């Protein structure tokens, strides 16, 4: 079983910064990917950024150049550094992990979500 524990959300003024953290525990195999998604009120959940256990990253166009996802030493903790925040970044941010299973397929787990509010 895999669990995710998130932290770091909060209220910040536009132009400010926040850092989100997500620690994964349990049986996690190489070839996995950890990432952050967000969901604003009335909107669908969308990808923010993802990083694989090999270090490859992918970002939503809306956050490129402002957000950085990292995973020091390829451990099972992922960080999302968010700079130059905008009011439209306001959402609940969810950590996600997809890990391969030994007999095929993937296990996908979501965190409980952390609220990020960016004021004008």
N, C-alpha and C positions, 0 to 999 in steps of 0.2 A: 504494500500500500504506500502511496506517495502523498505527502501533505505539503502545502505551501503556506508560509506565514509572511504576510506583507506588512510593511510599515512605511511611514514617511509622508502620508497625505496631509492636507491642511489648507489653510487660507493664505493667499499671497496676493499682493498687488500686481497689476499688469507690469511686465518688464522684470519681475522678480524671478527667483529660482527655487526649485524644490528638488529633493532627491528621494526617489522611491527605492525601497529594498524588498527583495523577496528571497526567502530561504526555503529550499526544498529539502525534504528528508524522506527516507525510505529507500527502496531498491530502485535505483536509476541506472540505466545502461548507457553506454557511450552511443553516440549517434543521436542524442536527444537535442531538443531545442527548447529554450526558455524565452518567454516574451511577455510583453505588456500589450493589453488591449484596453480600450476605453468605451464607455457608453454614456452619452449625454442624455438628458431627459427627452423622451420622445424619439430618440434616435436608435439605430441599430448598433450593436457592438462592432467596433472596428479595430483593425490592427494598428498599433502604434509603432512597435519595434520588436524585433526578434533576433536572437543570437543563438547559434548552434554550439554544441560542445566543441566543435572545431574552430570556433571563433568567427564564422561568417555572420554578417549582420544584414538586416533589411529594415528599412524605415518607411513609414507613410510619407508621402510627399509633403504633407502639411507640417511635418515636424523636422524634416531634414535641415541640418544646419543649426537647429536649436536644441534638440534632444540627443543624448548619447546613451546607448545601452552598453553595459560592460559586464564582464563575468571574469573576475580576476582568477588567474591560474586555472581556468576552466573548471572551477568548483561549481557546486550547485547553489550558488547565491548569485542573483542578478540584480544589477542596479540600473535605474533610469535617472540620469541627470537631466533635468528639464530647466533650460535657461530661456530668457526672453519670453516668458509666459504671456499668453494672450487670454482674454476672456473666453474665447472660443475653445480653449483647452480645458475648460471646466467640464468635469465628467467624473464618473466612478472609474477608477483604473483597476484592472484585474490582471493579476499575474497568471501565467499559463505555462504548463510544461507538457511536452509530448515526448514520451520515452518509448523506445522499442521494447517489445516483449520477447523473451527468449524463443518462443514458439511461433512468432509471427505477429504482425499487427502492431498497433501502438496503444499505449495508455495515455489518455489526455486528462489532466487535472487542472481545475481552476482554483484560484485563491478566493477569499471572501470579498475582496474589493476594498479599495481605499479611496475616499473622496478627495478630489482636488478642486478647489474653488479659486478662480482667479477674478479678482475684482477690478473694476475700471480704475 
